[in-house]
């Protein structure tokens, strides 16, 4: 189709609608362009039809594909070593796209005990509304997984580093056991990022991320992504996900791509700051326990030391004064912010039992290791001594 410059008879209001698209000549953008459009113009009806049926086809409609979104999918798939990826509008969009595409009423899921609150809620909903049975096992016990497997078991769900008490899954052992049983393994790698762990290398079939967190890294994006080890599984889930409608927005994808370029620098600072805070808090007289796998006292330290080059930028701790002491601490910090989410440049704190894991029963909270006084800290990239001074003042309040 022409750009209509060869049609001088057109009225001005028509020309105002059909804007020119100057071709790129002699160069290309340094950054990935933002294609903020809901659809694409095609010259050939056959090409139009082809683009409606596959994830790597011509661009037709934004729910099916977009060049900016595909750039993000290719980037994260490359970081994770996958065969393909599906970007979504949120981390839960990625998780639900995978779960709903792969299980049906009467199926069985095995999941680790400690899970992000949104994931735990979704598994409970699948059980209550659709009759999907869910069995919980330790994240580092492949024998417990083998004992839980049934003929109808379809999926094993793990988190590389669990939210919020930071248990670390033994991915090689657990994903290996799932592969032996013919069960698809799904790993939420949000807390580790691909810089600390690449679960597909350890046998995972699917990796999910909330790109809201470390991948975008600046607290200005909602997004998610699912990465697949096999092209067959990628295409199967894509066919469902586009109808579910959890599609990523091009602008959010563009912001995520921009943030990913500093992921290496940020993760190094996140981990270093966390090490300082967790180590010092573990020695503070007001603190009952610190949950960070980099500490030798953490139950996952041995697994984490084998699996991860560093131990992540999130930890939690319990104060000896319980919930009241935790609330005083959270109200007294000045540099750290009382806010949801994690993985941004700012240090954020929250009370999991009443926020991120609010929908869990007391029994489910206990199973995840979350106490009434547990405080989660998502450590930012501020100067570490400023953060420590802030924490010391708040602990003394």
C-alpha positions in Angstrom: 0.0 0.0 0.0 1.2 3.5 -0.8 1.5 6.3 1.7 -1.1 8.2 -0.3 1.3 11.0 -1.4 0.5 10.1 -5.0 -3.2 10.9 -4.4 -3.4 14.7 -4.6 -7.2 14.6 -4.8 -7.6 13.5 -1.1 -9.1 16.0 1.3 -7.1 17.4 4.2 -9.1 15.5 6.8 -8.2 12.2 5.1 -4.5 13.2 4.9 -4.6 14.0 8.6 -5.7 10.4 9.3 -3.1 8.7 7.0 0.2 9.9 8.3 3.5 9.3 6.4 6.0 6.7 7.7 9.5 7.8 6.6 11.7 4.8 5.8 15.0 4.2 7.6 17.8 4.9 5.2 21.5 4.5 6.0 21.1 3.8 9.7 19.1 2.2 12.5 18.1 3.3 16.0 20.6 2.6 18.8 17.7 1.6 21.1 14.8 -0.7 20.5 12.0 1.5 19.0 8.6 1.8 20.7 5.9 0.5 18.5 2.9 2.0 20.3 0.2 0.6 18.0 -2.7 -1.8 18.3 -2.4 -3.2 14.8 -0.4 -3.4 11.6 -1.2 -2.7 7.9 -0.5 -5.5 5.5 -0.4 -5.6 1.7 -1.2 -9.3 1.2 -4.3 -11.1 2.6 -2.3 -14.4 2.8 0.3 -12.7 5.0 -2.5 -11.3 7.2 -3.9 -14.8 7.7 -0.5 -16.2 8.4 0.2 -13.7 11.2 -2.9 -14.7 13.1 -1.8 -18.3 13.8 1.8 -18.4 15.1 4.0 -16.4 17.6 6.8 -15.8 15.1 4.6 -14.8 12.2 4.0 -11.4 10.6 2.8 -8.6 12.9 -1.0 -8.2 12.6 -2.7 -7.4 15.9 -1.1 -6.3 19.2 -2.6 -9.1 21.3 -0.8 -11.6 19.0 2.6 -9.8 18.7 4.4 -6.5 18.5 8.0 -5.7 17.6 8.8 -4.0 20.9 7.2 -6.8 22.9 8.9 -9.4 20.8 12.3 -7.7 21.4 11.6 -8.2 25.1 10.6 -11.8 24.6 13.8 -12.5 22.6 16.0 -10.7 25.2 14.6 -12.6 28.2 14.6 -15.9 26.3 18.2 -15.3 25.4 19.1 -14.6 29.0 17.4 -17.7 30.3 18.5 -20.0 27.4 15.0 -20.7 26.3 13.4 -21.6 22.9 10.8 -18.9 23.2 9.1 -16.5 25.5 5.7 -14.9 26.1 5.6 -11.4 27.6 2.5 -10.6 29.7 0.9 -7.6 31.4 2.0 -8.7 34.9 3.9 -11.5 36.7 0.6 -13.1 37.7 -0.4 -12.9 34.0 2.6 -15.1 33.2 1.9 -17.5 36.0 -1.8 -17.8 35.1 -1.1 -18.2 31.4 1.1 -21.1 32.1 -1.0 -22.8 34.8 -4.3 -22.4 32.9 -2.8 -23.6 29.6 -1.3 -26.7 31.1 -3.8 -28.1 33.7 -7.5 -29.0 33.5 -10.1 -30.1 36.0 -9.1 -33.4 37.7 -5.3 -32.8 37.2 -2.8 -32.6 40.0 -0.1 -30.1 40.8 2.9 -30.5 43.2 4.2 -27.2 44.5 6.8 -26.3 47.1 5.5 -25.2 50.5 6.8 -21.7 50.5 5.3 -19.7 47.7 4.5 -16.1 46.7 1.1 -15.2 48.1 -0.5 -14.6 44.7 0.7 -18.0 43.4 -0.6 -19.7 46.5 -4.0 -18.0 46.1 -4.2 -19.1 42.5 -3.4 -22.7 43.4 -6.1 -22.6 46.1 -8.6 -21.2 43.5 -7.8 -23.9 41.0 -8.4 -26.5 43.7 -11.7 -24.9 44.9 -13.3 -24.0 41.6 -11.8 -26.5 39.1 -11.0 -29.5 41.2 -7.3 -29.4 40.5 -5.6 -31.2 43.4 -2.5 -29.5 44.9 0.1 -31.2 47.1 2.9 -29.2 48.8 6.4 -30.6 49.4 9.7 -29.2 50.5 11.5 -27.3 47.8 14.7 -29.4 48.3 13.3 -33.0 48.7 13.0 -34.9 45.4 11.9 -38.0 47.2 8.9 -36.1 48.7 8.0 -35.1 45.1 8.3 -38.7 43.9 6.1 -39.9 46.7 3.5 -37.2 45.8 3.3 -38.0 42.1 0.1 -39.5 40.8 -1.0 -40.6 37.3 -2.8 -37.3 36.9 0.2 -35.2 38.1 0.9 -32.6 35.4 3.1 -29.9 36.9 5.7 -29.2 39.5 5.9 -25.6 40.7 9.0 -24.1 42.3 10.6 -20.8 43.1 14.3 -20.4 42.8 14.4 -18.1 45.9 11.1 -18.2 47.8 9.1 -15.1 48.7 9.6 -13.9 51.5 11.7 -16.3 53.7 14.1 -17.0 50.8 14.2 -20.8 50.8 16.2 -22.0 47.8 14.9 -24.8 45.7 17.2 -27.6 44.7 16.5 -27.2 41.1 18.7 -29.9 39.6 17.3 -32.5 42.0 13.6 -31.4 41.8 13.5 -30.7 38.0 15.4 -34.0 37.4 12.8 -35.9 39.4 10.0 -34.1 37.5 11.6 -35.0 34.2 11.9 -38.7 35.2 8.1 -38.7 36.1 7.1 -37.0 32.8 5.9 -33.9 34.8 6.4 -30.3 33.5 8.5 -28.2 35.9 7.8 -24.5 36.2 10.2 -22.2 38.1 9.5 -18.7 39.3 13.0 -17.1 38.9 11.9 -13.5 39.8 14.0 -13.2 43.0 17.2 -14.6 41.4 17.0 -13.0 37.9 18.8 -14.7 35.1 22.0 -13.2 36.4 22.0 -15.4 39.5 20.2 -18.5 38.1 19.1 -19.9 34.7 16.7 -22.7 35.7 16.5 -24.2 32.2 20.1 -25.2 32.6 19.1 -27.2 35.7 16.2 -29.0 33.9 13.3 -26.6 34.2 10.7 -26.7 31.4 9.2 -23.2 32.0 10.6 -20.2 33.8 8.4 -17.3 34.8 9.3 -13.8 36.0 7.5 -10.7 37.2 9.4 -8.2 35.0 8.0 -5.6 37.3 10.9 -6.5 39.6 14.6 -6.9 38.8 14.3 -7.1 35.0 12.8 -3.6 34.7 14.3 -2.4 37.9 12.9 1.1 38.3 9.5 0.7 39.9 7.7 2.1 36.9 6.5 -1.1 35.1 3.9 -3.8 35.5 4.9 -6.9 33.5 5.7 -10.6 33.3 7.2 -13.2 31.1 7.2 -16.9 30.7 10.2 -18.6 29.0 10.0 -22.1 27.6 12.7 -24.8 27.2 11.0 -26.3 24.2 9.5 -24.8 21.1 6.5 -27.2 21.3 5.6 -26.1 24.8 6.1 -22.4 23.9 3.6 -22.6 21.0 1.1 -24.6 23.0 1.0 -22.0 25.8 1.1 -19.1 23.3 -2.1 -20.3 21.6 -3.9 -20.2 25.0 -2.2 -17.0 26.3 -3.3 -14.8 23.4 -6.9 -15.8 24.0 -6.5 -15.3 27.8 -5.6 -11.7 27.0 -2.7 -11.2 29.4 -0.7 -9.4 26.6 2.2 -7.1 27.5 1.8 -3.4 26.7 4.5 -2.1 24.2 5.4 0.8 26.4 5.9 -1.4 29.4 8.0 -3.7 27.3 10.1 -0.8 26.1 10.6 0.4 29.7 11.6 -3.1 30.7 14.2 -3.3 27.9 15.6 0.0 29.0 15.9 -1.2 32.5 17.4 -4.6 31.6 20.5 -2.9 30.2 21.7 -2.1 33.8 20.6 -5.4 35.3 24.2 -6.6 35.9 25.2 -3.4 37.7 22.1 -3.3 39.8 22.2 -6.9 40.9 25.7 -6.6 42.0 24.8 -3.7 44.3 21.5 -5.3 45.5 23.4 -8.4 46.6 26.2 -6.5 48.3 23.9 -4.2 50.2 21.8 -7.2 51.3 24.9 -9.0 52.6 25.8 -6.0 54.7 22.3 -5.5 56.2 21.5 -9.2 56.7 24.9 -9.8 58.4 24.6 -6.9 60.8 21.0 -7.5 61.6 21.8 -11.1 62.5 24.1 -9.8 65.2 21.7 -7.1 66.5 20.2 -7.8 70.0 16.7 -6.8 68.9 16.5 -9.3 66.1 15.3 -12.9 66.6 16.1 -14.3 63.2 17.3 -13.2 59.7 16.2 -15.2 56.7 18.7 -14.8 53.8 20.4 -17.8 52.1 23.8 -16.1 52.2 23.9 -16.7 56.0 25.4 -20.1 57.1 22.5 -20.4 59.5 19.9 -20.4 56.8 18.4 -23.8 56.1 19.0 -23.4 52.3 22.5 -22.1 52.6 24.1 -25.4 51.3 21.8 -25.6 48.3 22.1 -21.9 47.6 25.9 -22.0 47.7 25.9 -24.7 45.0 23.3 -23.2 42.8 23.8 -19.4 43.0 26.9 -17.2 42.5 25.3 -14.7 45.0 22.3 -14.9 47.3 19.9 -12.2 46.1 18.6 -8.8 47.1 15.7 -9.7 49.3 15.7 -11.0 52.9 13.3 -11.0 55.8 13.8 -10.9 59.5 11.8 -11.3 62.8 12.1 -9.0 65.7 12.1 -10.3 69.3 9.1 -8.0 70.1 6.9 -9.7 67.5 4.4 -7.8 65.3 4.3 -4.7 67.5 8.1 -4.3 67.2 7.9 -4.9 63.5 5.3 -2.2 63.0 7.3 0.3 65.1 10.4 -0.5 62.9 8.4 -0.1 59.6 6.9 3.2 60.8 10.3 4.6 61.9 12.5 4.1 58.8 13.1 7.1 56.6 15.4 6.0 53.8 13.7 2.6 53.3 10.1 3.0 52.1 7.0 1.1 53.3 5.7 0.0 49.9 4.9 -3.1 47.8 7.0 -4.9 45.2 10.8 -5.3 45.0 13.7 -5.2 42.6 13.7 -1.4 42.1 16.5 1.0 43.0 14.8 1.9 46.2 14.8 -0.1 49.4 11.3 -1.3 50.1 9.9 -3.0 53.3 6.5 -4.6 54.0 4.7 -6.9 56.4 4.0 -10.1 54.4 1.3 -11.5 56.7 -0.9 -8.5 56.1 0.1 -7.6 52.5 1.7 -9.9 50.0 0.5 -13.1 51.7 -2.7 -11.7 53.3 -4.9 -14.3 51.7 -3.1 -17.2 53.3 -4.5 -19.0 56.4 -2.5 -19.1 59.6 -1.6 -22.7 58.7 -0.4 -21.7 55.2 1.6 -18.8 56.6 3.3 -21.2 59.1 4.0 -23.6 56.2 5.8 -20.8 54.4 7.8 -19.8 57.4 6.1 -16.4 57.8 5.5 -15.1 61.3 3.2 -12.3 62.5 6.3 -10.2 63.1 8.2 -11.1 59.9 9.4 -8.0 57.9 10.5 -8.4 54.3 13.2 -6.1 53.0 13.8 -5.6 49.2 17.2 -4.0 49.3 17.9 -1.1 46.8 21.1 0.4 45.5 21.5 3.3 48.0 24.7 3.7 49.8 24.9 0.7 52.3 25.9 2.8 55.3 22.9 5.1 54.8 20.7 2.1 54.8 22.3 0.6 57.9 22.0 4.0 59.8 18.3 4.1 58.9 17.8 0.6 60.2 19.7 1.2 63.4 17.6 4.3 64.1 14.4 2.5 63.4 15.4 -0.5 65.6 16.0 1.9 68.5 12.7 3.7 68.1 
